[in-house]
Amino acid sequence: MFAVGQPGQHAFHALARAAFRGLLRLTARVHLGHLAPIPARGPLLLAPNHISHFDPPAVGSFFPRHVDWMAMEELFRDPRSARALALTGAFPVHRDGTDRTALRTAARRLRDGRCVGIFPEGGLRAGETSILNRAPMRPGVAALAQLGNAPILPAVILGTDRLYHRRNWRLRRPPVWILTGHLIPPTGSREDLAARLAAAYPELQAAAIARWNLQPADLPQTPQTRKGEDPYAP
């Protein structure tokens, strides 16, 4: 397996990033926004909401920095999948929030000045179960930020749930919106840091709605709902 930072890893990641960015531009209309500048270097904990399995490559391929994603350990059970994910910088984590090995790995990479991506929801969420609607986050994000001495960058992604309907890819090129917020420094108590992060998501969603004039149908739905939608519908 490639060690983090080896040339082979950088080459594979660059190729995968370019390939998915090109694919997404062909099949969707991607809208990007940043409420504040993104630091070009130094430790950074990227923390988006999570509405579809397309989120990591969608966010990662358009984010200006290489993101080492904390990915669910089930994806690493197949050796070929595990090798490909490792080549992108991803590493496994148990989704119950108690994986100390993953926490140490992430903190070490942050201290090395890397950008680590984590989904605070721990899985796909929509509606009242989403942090966009003030649902609770999984534990560990604030602790990780303080262990790695890294600011947290909250982000909102919307629209990738429509990619579950295959006919949307060739019929409608559904819009995808990605908006990053303001950096949250890893200061104060962990409870205070978690509260500041939780408050950022509803505000970011409101900012995205205002910026792009989004409608209720544009907001996250479950994969099952999206798969049953009529792609011809306006």
Protein Blocks (a to p, Z undefined) as FASTA:
>chain_A
ZZehiaklmmmmmmmmmmmmmmmmmmpccddddfbdcdfbdcdddddddfbfklmmmmmm
mpcbdcdddddfklmmpmklmmmmmmnopacddfklpamklmmmmmmmmmnopacdddfk
opacehjlbmklopacdehjlmmmmmnopacdddddehjlmmmpmklmmmnopadddddd
ddddfehjfklmmmmmmmmmmmmmmmmmmmnopafklpccdfklmmmpcfkbZZ
